[in-house]
Amino acid sequence: MEQMKQQSKRPVVVGIGELLWDLLPTGKTAGGAPINFVYHASRLGAEGYAVSAIGDDEDGVDILKELDKNSIQYLIEKVPYPTGTVKVDLKEDGIPEYTITERVAWDHMSPTSDAVDLAERADAICFGALAQRSTQSRETIQAILSFAPDTAYRLFDINLRQHYYNKGLIEESLYLSNVLKMNSDEMNQLKELFGLSGTEDEIATWFMEKYNLRMVVLTAGASYSTVYTPDEVSTLPIPEVEVVDTVGAGDAFSAALIMSLLNGGTLKEAHRHAVKIAAFVCSNKGAWPVYE
């Protein structure tokens, strides 16, 4: 199933990967990290597209309705597997824990000609490790990424979940990306996987130099975040807000950061905007809060 609008002068932003229902204690909400990214980029002025797959089932019908309701454009295949779901348990501090259903629709994406055409005109593409857990979707995501312009931001929001990653997958993704985003726990996991030691600054610099990255983004929970480029470093504290839940906050951070840069903002301006939007998401329920 496809839904595409005419090309505009707005930045073209694409999220490729998992599209699913987050099964929260309060009910189900649509999500998936790359799609969350597209939601927020769209709210911030992008011509945003979700690229994924759904099943021929009620959950698939419902999730397309959610995309339509939220004005998210999409290239969504219908495949003979169930639409993805994730059971989300929230700890006392609002931090989510995930139980991710296997062998679902987004494990079976294919590189359609429309998706390749979209990648060729993208200003930014977001992808992660989770949606590459199956061979088919891994090959699809990497094939589509290979068509993105050299000038586009290719954001690898690493999103390490359960056992769905390994060093080989991460290296392949780093060579296809030019921006790496991770949280503190993920940085520690990468240090172990790659046999690294040193400070956060040293680790970030190592990844930039080793994989020729334009940027490394580190979010450190409720404490601070740091954005590294080869020429500049920006560190900002996280503002205190009454946290409802943190689902999708990191994706919103990424979207605001990239959109600000695409619109000509400086690194520090973009970072401040990213912090503001992430705090807004934390103070609301779910990954897709309504923008006023």
TATA-V617926 format. One record per run of one state. SS is the DSSP state (H for helix, E for strand, C for the rest). FROM is the first residue (numbers start at 1). TO is the last residue. If there is no record, write none. Layout:
BEGIN
ss:from:to
SS:FROM:TO
SS:FROM:TO
END
This chain:
BEGIN
ss:from:to
C:1:1
E:2:3
C:4:11
E:12:16
C:17:19
E:20:24
C:25:26
E:27:31
C:32:32
H:33:43
C:44:46
E:47:55
C:56:57
H:58:69
C:70:72
E:73:79
C:80:83
E:84:90
C:91:95
E:96:100
C:101:104
H:105:108
C:109:112
H:113:120
C:121:123
E:124:127
C:128:129
H:130:132
C:133:134
H:135:145
C:146:152
E:153:157
C:158:166
H:167:176
C:177:178
E:179:183
H:184:194
C:195:199
H:200:211
C:212:214
E:215:220
C:221:223
E:224:228
C:229:232
E:233:237
C:238:248
H:249:262
C:263:266
H:267:282
C:283:292
END
